[in-house]
Structure formats: structure tokens, C-alpha cells
């Protein structure tokens, strides 16, 4: 009974059309930032290295290198603070978590790009 109530409450806060992306994709995450009484959008771009959780608790981690230093950030997928997620390129990976990218530097961080066949 309580599980059904939780599912009902969670269903209200889920996004109707969650963005479709996979691990290894390079994405731009548009985040709403409040500064005083103004709101602006900040873009964090990088490679998706992990996804975890389900339902309203689903999270994804994005990694990028800034000034020679690796920066990782975790985002809740269904958060109202996430304005949109744009997929810039698709990557070919054979793992569910790409934590091995933390040890790599320079060109070794790049992933092979997945070809997208344009069929009409």
C-alpha cells in the first residue's frame, strides 16, 4: 500500500519527456541558476560517465577537463533546475561506468564516435 502511494507521489514530479542520452555521450547540460532575484542559465558540457538510480532519484554524472583539472558534476535527471540536455556527440562504449577516464589525460580521454545512419 505505501509503495503505491510513493509511486503516485513520485509520478507527479517526473518529467514527461526525459531527454534521451547514454553513457559516453558528450552533452550540454543547461542549468537554471538563481542570483539574487534574477535567474540565468549556465551550461556545463562534458562526457556522461555514469547513470544511477531510478524514478525521481535518477542521477547522471558529467565529466570535463578545465585548465588541466578534471571536474565532475552530478545532476538529478528529473530536477526542475535542469532546463534541457543537448547531446553533442554519441560515444562508443562497452561499460556502464566510465570511471577509467579519470586516470587519462589529453587525447586519451576521447571516445570513438558512434555513427548515426540517416534513414528516412
Secondary structure, 3 states (H helix, E strand, C coil): CHHHHHHHHHHHHCCCCCCCCCCCCEEEEEEEEEECCEEEEEEEEEEEEEEECCHHHCEEEEEEEECCEEEEEEEECCCCCEEEEEEEECECCCCCCCHHHHHCCHHHHCCCECCCCCCC
